Amino acid sequence: MSELKSDISWVELGRLVVSTEYDIVSVRQFIRYQAKLLQMGIVDQTRITTAVSELLRNMYNYAGGGEVLIESGIVDEQLAMIVTCSDKGSGIENLELAMSDGYTSGMGMGYGLPGAKRLVDRFEIVTKINEGTTVRLMKWK
């Protein structure tokens, strides 16, 4: 999954594994805490936390879990929180369809991926059938 852009300088803040619903809660708390340390406003803290939560829920429901890498760094000359969520699931068959509001391949409402994209400043996704999906979110301070 190294196809995501790597035009940034950053510092790793944490690497967490998601394999249970409790892990989702723990990662959400960690994201919010790190956003606060980066002195993001409460609205931006909520946006990045909600966006990551949507991805974690998908990762857990459709791939059984995965890994989350949380970093901070300078992106486009701005301080940003960078969150990369990776799984080794079956991949997303039709990414264009999955990125449209209301589409779901399961029991959800179909707003996870497009909703997460709207909440952040940069959204990158790479998916490969039978290999998994990696999503990188960036939220400027």
Phi and psi in degrees as a GROMACS rama.xvg file:
@    title "Ramachandran Plot"
@    xaxis  label "Phi"
@    yaxis  label "Psi"
@TYPE xy
-82.065  13.4684  SER-2
-79.1259  -9.24099  GLU-3
-70.5362  147.864  LEU-4
-58.3849  143.659  LYS-5
-131.043  51.0513  SER-6
-96.3472  32.1315  ASP-7
-130.938  153.991  ILE-8
-104.519  129.135  SER-9
-149.642  169.579  TRP-10
-123.937  132.137  VAL-11
-72.9713  130.39  GLU-12
-102.376  -26.0289  LEU-13
178.792  153.3  GLY-14
-133.418  118.707  ARG-15
-127.402  147.753  LEU-16
-102.23  138.529  VAL-17
-114.357  114.203  VAL-18
-136.363  -5.98603  SER-19
-137.911  165.832  THR-20
-64.8511  -32.3519  GLU-21
-61.8864  -37.1787  TYR-22
-60.8904  -36.6369  ASP-23
-60.0938  -45.3183  ILE-24
-62.7227  -43.9592  VAL-25
-62.0464  -43.0759  SER-26
-65.7843  -42.2493  VAL-27
-56.0109  -46.1903  ARG-28
-63.6616  -40.6041  GLN-29
-65.2769  -42.4702  PHE-30
-60.5748  -49.1898  ILE-31
-60.797  -42.7737  ARG-32
-61.2207  -46.0439  TYR-33
-66.0805  -38.5244  GLN-34
-62.5033  -38.9128  ALA-35
-65.805  -42.2497  LYS-36
-61.4869  -32.6663  LEU-37
-78.7071  1.77405  LEU-38
63.3479  35.0245  GLN-39
-72.7464  148.797  MET-40
-67.1293  163.794  GLY-41
-60.3862  -35.9617  ILE-42
-65.829  -45.7776  VAL-43
-68.43  -34.7154  ASP-44
-58.2841  -44.9132  GLN-45
-67.1385  -39.9532  THR-46
-63.3846  -50.0804  ARG-47
-66.3867  -38.2943  ILE-48
-64.8865  -43.0718  THR-49
-67.1354  -43.1427  THR-50
-60.0085  -46.5155  ALA-51
-64.3924  -40.146  VAL-52
-58.2016  -41.994  SER-53
-60.9182  -43.755  GLU-54
-66.6663  -41.0406  LEU-55
-63.0773  -41.0183  LEU-56
-61.5963  -44.9359  ARG-57
-62.3272  -45.105  ASN-58
-59.7642  -42.7038  MET-59
-70.1614  -47.5945  TYR-60
-69.7088  -38.0924  ASN-61
-103.467  -20.1998  TYR-62
-124.782  -1.07627  ALA-63
79.2371  5.36044  GLY-64
126.92  -168.896  GLY-65
170.06  -154.813  GLY-66
-126.626  146.081  GLU-67
-124.172  128.439  VAL-68
-113.036  124.449  LEU-69
-113.272  127.318  ILE-70
-137.531  164.606  GLU-71
-132.992  153.043  SER-72
178.895  -176.603  GLY-73
-94.4465  122.778  ILE-74
-128.694  125.834  VAL-75
50.2081  42.1738  ASP-76
65.0283  22.3011  GLU-77
-130.903  145.336  GLN-78
-69.2035  133.949  LEU-79
-140.502  154.732  ALA-80
-96.504  132.814  MET-81
-119.798  123.761  ILE-82
-124.934  123.45  VAL-83
-115.678  121.646  THR-84
-110.709  123.101  CYS-85
-127.737  140.116  SER-86
-134.407  167.888  ASP-87
-116.345  38.9563  LYS-88
-78.7949  -159.517  GLY-89
-81.83  -4.68336  SER-90
82.5814  171.632  GLY-91
-105.236  116.66  ILE-92
-62.0911  -49.601  GLU-93
-123.292  91.0073  ASN-94
-63.4156  -40.4456  LEU-95
-59.4312  -43.7771  GLU-96
-66.7125  -42.1387  LEU-97
-63.6864  -25.6971  ALA-98
-87.2626  2.62923  MET-99
-95.9225  141.544  SER-100
-58.8278  135.654  ASP-101
91.0268  -12.057  GLY-102
-80.7815  133.985  TYR-103
-143.066  142.593  THR-104
-102.091  5.55097  SER-105
-139.468  -136.325  GLY-106
-99.6677  -0.224902  MET-107
-74.425  -177.634  GLY-108
-89.4106  -9.52794  MET-109
83.5556  27.0417  GLY-110
-118.183  4.5081  TYR-111
-59.5601  -65.7335  GLY-112
-66.5064  -51.4818  LEU-113
-64.9802  -33.1821  PRO-114
-65.8369  -44.1866  GLY-115
-60.6843  -41.7211  ALA-116
-60.7134  -40.6728  LYS-117
-68.1616  -23.8571  ARG-118
-85.8946  -10.5562  LEU-119
-120.982  171.585  VAL-120
-88.5782  -28.0693  ASP-121
-142.174  139.274  ARG-122
-138.447  121.429  PHE-123
-127.383  139.129  GLU-124
-139.905  136.778  ILE-125
-130.114  128.884  VAL-126
-136.035  141.475  THR-127
-133.952  129.752  LYS-128
-58.3272  133.421  ILE-129
64.8053  10.7496  ASN-130
-122.579  -31.1574  GLU-131
126.008  -173.478  GLY-132
-135.923  140.806  THR-133
-127.151  129.443  THR-134
-123.286  132.08  VAL-135
-116.976  125.122  ARG-136
-110.465  144.709  LEU-137
-134.349  134.81  MET-138
-128.977  121.789  LYS-139
-72.0116  152.04  TRP-140
